[in-house]
């Protein structure tokens, strides 16, 4: 959530920055200003009426002590009371609408984020590793997995429908090996491992920005009013909701493995084959809560931590700085890490690393007390470290052999207790 004071004082600046993210935000900003003015007018009127109520109340008390008739003043008091109650209801409605509009405004892009409409205008920052030259036509991961007997798309669809997959035998072990490998790597760098609930209340998703904007992308258990998490970022960041931390508690580094659940409502026709875009997938997440003055240095470190997984697996990748039109709702700046897929001849996203500045902290009311005793909002950061299924798919494609087998990356051999995956 943006700072209301910023919108009041620099509405033209806010509109200008939001236009770089898309159209339609001018009207929302204007509506915020209208509601804010209405709210302040109500508050002023309430203040005057409460002062008048206090004055009349004192006068009634004095007159009663003097034995004088207070009937007219008591009638006036009832009118004041009714007016106050009406205004309090009106204030509650105005506050609710103001909050709802504020929640629909995305974060402002950081100054060094390139301005652009979509992914075509993202900026490549660096590449690491050289894509392997194959002496044969590289096969896609779904074909490799089916021939190895480790990916079963037909039975996944039988159980749950499209975009669900069953991992079997070595496939299941490889997924588990990747999860353990990633968690071990991140915890060795100081991240604290957390295993959070996978079902959360609506206000938790509101805190990190998924609600109300992305309601249609979420799975909801209506009977209990709980949502399946789309990413571990949601529960991890909200662990400190409505808390005031001590400055010496920062920075906080967290990592977590969870399944993630997304309806992919806007992805019709995209990545139908394979495990790139699933309704349920595993991910290891990285989350940081830091002091505002440290957050951009922490973003660079977070991105490097995610990259280190791909380096250890010896998978070619590149890092891309997202343009304003391609960034997530809550982010002020995002790096995408994209791994090479030989069958497609292109890089595909395997991690997004974002600095949300104080955008989520304002929604969650997460603050810290600084050295001067002031309560300030923390800055929150998050990134995939990594998306497990996409990493598995990249391993199958980059380590495939002509005979259909797949070499196990050296970093995973102790976890998998094997150096080669053969057809079962």
C-alpha positions in Angstrom: 0.0 0.0 0.0 1.3 3.4 -0.9 1.7 6.2 1.7 -1.5 8.2 1.8 0.5 11.3 2.7 2.5 10.9 -0.5 -0.6 10.7 -2.6 -2.0 13.9 -0.9 1.2 15.9 -1.4 2.5 14.5 -4.7 -0.5 13.2 -6.6 0.8 14.2 -10.0 4.1 12.4 -9.3 2.2 9.3 -8.2 0.1 9.3 -11.3 3.1 9.8 -13.5 4.9 6.8 -12.0 1.8 4.6 -12.1 1.2 5.4 -15.8 4.5 3.5 -16.5 2.8 0.4 -15.1 -0.4 0.7 -17.2 -3.6 2.7 -17.7 -6.5 3.3 -15.4 -4.7 4.4 -12.2 -5.4 8.2 -12.6 -9.0 7.6 -11.8 -8.1 5.5 -8.7 -5.8 8.2 -7.4 -8.4 10.9 -7.9 -11.0 8.7 -6.1 -8.5 8.3 -3.2 -8.1 12.1 -3.0 -11.9 12.6 -3.0 -12.4 10.0 -0.3 -9.6 11.4 1.8 -11.1 14.9 1.6 -14.5 13.5 2.5 -13.0 11.6 5.5 -11.1 14.6 6.8 -14.3 16.7 6.5 -16.3 14.1 8.5 -13.5 14.0 11.1 -13.6 17.7 11.5 -17.4 17.8 11.9 -17.2 14.9 14.4 -14.5 16.8 16.4 -16.8 19.9 16.5 -19.8 17.9 17.5 -18.0 16.0 20.3 -16.7 19.3 21.6 -20.2 20.6 21.6 -21.5 17.5 23.3 -18.9 18.0 26.1 -19.9 21.6 26.4 -23.6 20.8 26.7 -22.9 18.0 29.1 -21.0 20.3 31.4 -23.7 22.9 31.2 -26.4 20.3 32.1 -24.4 19.2 35.1 -24.0 22.8 36.3 -27.7 23.6 35.8 -28.8 20.4 37.7 -26.7 21.4 40.6 -28.4 24.8 40.6 -31.8 23.1 40.4 -32.6 24.5 37.0 -34.7 22.9 34.2 -32.4 21.1 31.7 -35.1 19.7 29.4 -34.1 21.8 26.4 -30.4 21.0 26.8 -31.2 17.3 27.0 -33.1 17.5 23.8 -30.2 19.3 22.2 -27.9 16.6 23.6 -29.9 13.8 22.0 -29.7 15.6 18.6 -26.0 15.9 18.9 -25.7 12.3 19.9 -27.7 11.2 16.9 -25.6 13.3 14.6 -22.4 11.9 16.0 -23.7 8.3 15.5 -24.7 9.1 11.9 -21.3 10.6 11.1 -19.5 7.6 12.7 -21.4 5.3 10.4 -20.6 7.5 7.5 -16.9 7.6 8.5 -16.8 3.8 8.8 -18.2 3.5 5.2 -15.7 6.1 3.9 -12.8 4.5 5.6 -13.7 1.1 4.2 -14.0 2.4 0.6 -10.8 4.4 0.9 -9.0 1.3 2.0 -10.5 -0.8 -0.8 -9.3 1.7 -3.4 -5.8 2.0 -1.8 -5.5 -1.8 -1.9 -5.9 -1.7 -5.7 -3.0 0.7 -6.4 0.2 -1.1 -7.2 3.7 -0.2 -5.9 5.6 2.7 -7.5 8.6 1.5 -9.7 12.0 2.3 -8.5 13.8 5.1 -10.4 16.2 2.7 -12.2 13.5 0.3 -13.4 13.3 0.5 -17.3 10.0 1.9 -18.6 8.2 -0.6 -20.9 4.9 -2.3 -21.7 5.8 -6.0 -21.4 8.5 -8.6 -21.3 9.9 -7.6 -24.7 11.3 -4.4 -23.0 13.0 -6.1 -20.1 16.7 -5.5 -19.7 19.2 -8.3 -19.7 21.7 -7.8 -16.9 24.1 -10.8 -17.2 24.5 -14.4 -18.4 26.2 -17.3 -16.7 27.2 -20.5 -18.3 27.2 -21.6 -22.0 24.3 -23.6 -23.4 25.5 -27.1 -24.3 25.8 -28.2 -27.9 24.1 -31.5 -28.5 25.0 -34.0 -31.2 21.3 -34.8 -31.5 18.0 -33.0 -31.5 17.4 -32.2 -27.8 14.0 -33.5 -26.5 11.6 -31.6 -24.4 11.5 -32.5 -20.7 8.0 -34.0 -20.8 9.1 -36.5 -23.5 12.2 -37.3 -21.5 10.3 -37.8 -18.3 7.6 -40.0 -19.9 10.2 -42.2 -21.5 12.1 -42.5 -18.2 8.8 -43.4 -16.5 9.2 -40.6 -13.9 6.6 -38.1 -15.1 3.0 -39.3 -15.5 0.8 -36.6 -17.1 -2.1 -39.0 -17.9 -2.6 -40.2 -14.3 -2.1 -36.7 -13.0 -5.0 -35.5 -15.2 -7.1 -38.5 -14.2 -6.7 -37.5 -10.5 -7.1 -33.7 -10.8 -7.5 -32.5 -14.4 -5.2 -30.6 -16.6 -2.0 -29.0 -15.3 -1.4 -31.6 -12.6 1.3 -34.2 -12.8 2.4 -37.3 -10.9 6.1 -37.8 -10.3 7.1 -41.4 -9.8 10.2 -43.3 -8.7 13.4 -41.4 -9.4 11.3 -38.4 -10.5 9.8 -38.1 -7.0 13.3 -38.6 -5.5 14.8 -36.0 -7.7 12.1 -33.5 -6.7 12.8 -34.2 -3.0 16.6 -34.0 -3.6 16.2 -30.6 -5.2 14.2 -29.3 -2.2 16.7 -30.6 0.3 19.6 -29.3 -1.7 18.1 -25.8 -2.0 17.1 -25.6 1.7 20.6 -26.8 2.8 22.3 -24.2 0.6 20.1 -21.3 1.9 20.2 -22.3 5.5 24.0 -22.5 5.3 24.0 -18.8 4.3 22.0 -17.7 7.4 18.4 -18.1 6.3 16.1 -19.6 8.9 14.0 -22.5 7.7 10.3 -22.2 8.3 7.5 -24.7 7.6 4.3 -22.6 7.6 0.6 -23.4 7.1 -0.5 -23.8 3.5 -4.0 -22.4 4.2 -4.3 -18.7 5.3 -6.9 -16.1 6.1 -7.9 -13.5 3.5 -6.2 -10.7 5.4 -2.9 -12.5 5.1 -3.1 -12.5 1.3 -4.2 -8.9 1.5 -1.0 -8.1 3.4 1.3 -9.3 0.6 -0.8 -7.9 -2.2 -2.6 -11.0 -3.7 -6.0 -9.7 -2.5 -8.1 -8.1 -3.7 -6.3 -7.7 -7.0 -5.7 -11.4 -7.9 -8.7 -13.1 -6.4 -9.4 -15.2 -9.6 -5.9 -16.7 -9.4 -6.4 -18.2 -5.9 -7.9 -21.4 -4.7 -10.3 -20.7 -1.8 -12.0 -23.1 0.8 -15.2 -21.1 1.1 -16.6 -23.1 4.1 -13.6 -22.0 6.2 -12.8 -18.7 4.5 -9.2 -19.9 4.0 -7.0 -19.7 0.9 -4.4 -22.1 -0.4 -1.1 -20.2 -0.6 0.2 -19.3 -4.1 3.7 -18.9 -2.7 5.4 -19.2 0.7 6.1 -15.5 0.5 2.6 -15.0 1.8 2.8 -16.7 5.2 6.5 -16.0 5.7 6.2 -12.2 5.2 3.0 -12.1 7.3 4.7 -13.8 10.3 5.4 -10.3 11.6 2.1 -8.8 10.8 1.0 -6.1 13.3 4.4 -6.3 15.1 6.9 -3.7 16.0 10.4 -5.3 15.8 13.6 -4.1 17.5 16.2 -2.7 15.1 18.7 -5.2 16.3 16.4 -8.0 15.1 16.9 -6.9 11.5 17.7 -8.2 9.0 15.5 -11.3 9.1 16.2 -13.9 6.5 13.7 -16.8 6.0 13.5 -19.8 3.7 10.7 -22.3 3.2 9.7 -25.2 1.1 6.0 -25.4 0.3 3.7 -26.6 -2.4 2.1 -23.6 -4.2 -1.4 -23.5 -5.6 -2.4 -21.2 -8.5 -5.4 -21.4 -10.8 -3.5 -19.9 -13.7 -6.7 -18.3 -14.8 -5.0 -16.1 -17.3 -2.7 -18.8 -18.8 -5.2 -20.5 -21.1 -3.2 -22.1 -24.0 0.2 -21.4 -22.4 2.6 -24.2 -21.6 0.0 -26.9 -22.0 2.7 -29.6 -22.2 5.1 -30.4 -19.4 5.6 -29.0 -15.9 6.4 -25.4 -16.5 3.0 -24.1 -15.6 1.1 -26.2 -13.1 -1.8 -25.6 -10.7 0.2 -27.2 -7.9 4.0 -27.0 -7.8 6.8 -27.0 -5.3 9.0 -24.0 -4.5 11.7 -23.0 -2.1 11.2 -19.4 -1.2 13.5 -16.7 0.2 12.1 -13.8 2.2 13.9 -10.8 3.9 12.7 -8.1 6.3 15.3 -5.4 6.4 15.9 -1.7 7.3 14.8 0.7 4.4 18.4 2.0 3.9 19.7 -1.6 3.3 17.0 -3.0 1.0 18.5 -2.5 -2.4 21.9 -4.0 -1.4 19.8 -6.8 0.1 18.0 -7.3 -3.2 21.3 -7.8 -5.0 22.4 -10.4 -2.4 19.0 -12.2 -2.5 19.3 -12.5 -6.3 22.9 -13.9 -6.0 21.7 -16.4 -3.4 19.1 -17.7 -5.9 21.6 -17.7 -8.7 24.0 -19.8 -6.7 21.6 -22.7 -6.9 21.8 -22.7 -10.7 25.6 -22.3 -10.6 25.9 -25.3 -8.3 23.7 -27.3 -10.7 25.8 -26.0 -13.6 22.7 -24.9 -15.5 23.1 -21.9 -18.0 21.0 -18.9 -17.0 20.6 -15.2 -17.4 19.3 -12.4 -15.1 16.8 -9.9 -16.4 15.7 -6.6 -14.9 11.9 -6.3 -15.4 10.5 -3.2 -17.0 7.6 -1.3 -15.4 4.9 -3.1 -17.4 6.1 -6.6 -16.5 6.7 -6.2 -12.8 4.5 -7.8 -10.1 1.8 -5.7 -8.3 3.7 -5.3 -5.0 7.2 -4.9 -6.4 9.3 -1.7 -6.7 12.1 -3.6 -8.6 12.4 -7.2 -9.8 15.1 -9.4 -11.3 14.0 -12.5 -13.1 16.4 -15.4 -13.3 15.8 -17.5 -16.4 17.3 -20.9 -17.0 18.1 -22.3 -20.5 15.8 -24.9 -22.1 17.5 -26.6 -25.0 14.3 -27.9 -26.6 12.9 -24.4 -26.8 16.1 -22.7 -27.6 15.4 -20.0 -25.0 15.6 -19.0 -21.3 12.6 -19.5 -19.1 11.9 -17.9 -15.7 12.8 -20.0 -12.6 12.9 -17.2 -10.0 11.7 -13.7 -9.5 13.6 -11.6 -6.9 11.8 -8.5 -5.7 12.1 -5.5 -3.4 8.7 -4.4 -2.3 10.1 -1.6 -0.2 7.5 -0.7 2.5 4.5 -1.5 0.3 3.7 -4.8 2.0 4.7 -3.6 5.4 2.1 -0.9 5.3 -0.6 -3.4 4.4 0.6 -5.7 7.2 1.5 -2.9 9.7 4.9 -4.4 10.2 7.3 -1.9 11.7 10.6 -1.6 13.7 11.8 0.9 16.3 14.9 2.7 15.1 17.7 4.2 17.2 15.8 7.5 17.6 12.8 5.6 19.0 10.7 6.2 15.9 8.5 3.4 14.5 9.3 2.9 10.8 8.0 0.4 8.3 10.4 -2.4 7.4 11.2 -3.2 3.7 10.3 -6.7 2.5 12.0 -8.7 -0.2 11.2 -12.1 -1.7 12.5 -14.5 -4.3 12.2 -18.1 -5.5 15.2 -20.1 -4.5 14.1 -21.9 -6.8 10.9 -23.1 -8.4 11.6 -26.8 -8.0 9.6 -28.3 -10.9 11.0 -25.9 -13.4 14.5 -26.6 -12.1 13.8 -30.4 -12.5 12.6 -29.8 -16.1 15.8 -27.8 -16.8 18.0 -30.6 -15.5 16.2 -33.2 -17.6 16.7 -31.1 -20.8 20.3 -29.9 -20.1 21.6 -33.2 -18.8 19.9 -35.5 -21.3 21.8 -38.1 -23.4 21.0 -39.5 -26.8 20.1 -42.9 -25.4 17.3 -41.3 -23.3 19.1 -41.4 -19.9 19.8 -38.2 -17.9 23.1 -37.5 -16.0 22.6 -36.4 -12.4 24.3 -33.1 -11.6 27.3 -33.6 -9.3 25.7 -31.4 -6.6 22.7 -33.8 -6.3 24.4 -37.1 -6.4 24.8 -37.5 -2.7 21.1 -36.6 -2.3 19.9 -38.9 -5.0 22.4 -41.7 -4.4 22.8 -42.0 -8.2 24.8 -40.4 -11.0 22.5 -41.5 -13.9 18.8 -41.7 -14.4 17.8 -44.6 -16.7 14.4 -45.8 -18.0 12.6 -47.7 -15.2 
